[in-house]
Amino acid sequence: MNKRFLYAIILALIVLFTAYEELHFRKYLFSMPKTVIIAGSLPNFLAAMLFAFAYMVIKNPVNNAEIIRSITFIVIGLILYEFAQIWIPNMVFDVKDIIASILGGALSYLIIYWVNYK
């Protein structure tokens, strides 16, 4: 199977889960006291994965160093956006969102590595 096609399938699944998460699942997580942290940071986790797999579909890099560099820049961009929220009205800076972005980037890399080198 073509790797770009596989990345497109994974991206579509992430997009579908993101839509479900935003429309239904996040409300459910917020309703449970022990999952509020997950509910608040899940969008950042998913954003890192969305950007990483969108990049893989569009650019389809094969060099591992380029893949690491691109995911690193995606995560750095999400972290910078989190810091920018300090000065954006009605937005909140949260360290847990930074951690979620890093974890989303790391999981994306692991999945991409598995697809490329299995």
N, C-alpha and C positions, 0 to 999 in steps of 0.2 A: 504494500500500500504506500502511496506517495506520502511523505512526511508532512508536506504542506497541507494536504487534505486532512490528515490526522489532526494537525494543529487547528485547522478550521473547525473540525468536529468538537474538539476540546473547547475552543473559544465559544462555539454555539452553546455548548452545555453550561459554560460559566455564565454566559449572557442570560440564558433561561433561568438558572438558579438565582442570579442577581435580581432579575425581575420578580421572581417568586419571593425572594428574601425581602425586597423593598415593599412589595404589596401585601404580604401576609406574614411571613415567618418572623420578621423583625418585631412586629407588634406582639406576637406570641412570646418572643424572648424577653421583651420589655415587661411583660406581665408577670414574669417569674423572677423573684428577687435574686436568685443565684446566677442568673444568666444575663443580667443587665450589662455587665462588662463586655460580654460577647456581642450582645445586640448593638452596643455603641461602637465597637471596633470592627465588626464584620465587614462593613462597607470598605474600609481601608484595606483589609486583607484581600477582598475580591477585586478592588481597583488594581492592586499590584498584579494580580493574576490576569485580569482583563488586558492591561497594557502589555504585559509580557507575551501573552499568546497572540494578541493583535500584531505585535511586532514580528513574531515568528511567522505569521500568515503573510504579512506584507513583504518583509525582507527575506525571510527564509535563510538566515545565516547558517553555515555549516561549521564554521570555525568556533571551537569551544570558547576561546578567548573573547571573540566578538559577542557571543551569547552572554557570557558573564558580564562583560562591559555594558551591554544594553540593559540587562536586568538591574545592574548596579545603578545606572543612570535613572532608570524608572523609579527605583526605590528612593534615590536621593531627591528626585523631583517631588515625590509624594511627601517626603520628610520636610522639604523646603515649603511646600504648600501648608503643611501642618504648622510650621513656624509663622508663616504669613497670616494665619488665622488670628494671631495675637492682635493684629491691627485691623482685621475685618469685622465690621459690626455684626452682631448676632452669631458670631462663630466662636468656637471654643478650642483652645490648644489643649491637647491631651497626649501624654506620653504613651498611653496604651494604644493610641492610633499609630504612633510611630512603630511600636513593637509589632502591631498587626501588619503594617506595611512591609516590615522586614521579613516577617514570617511568610507572608504571601509571596514575596520575591523569592525566598528560599525554597518554598514548595514548588513554585513555578520552575525554578532551575532544576530541581530534582526530577520533576516530571519530564522536562525537556531533555535532560541528560539520559533518562531512562528510554525515551523515544529514540534518541539519536544513537545510543550505544548498547541497546539490549541485545 
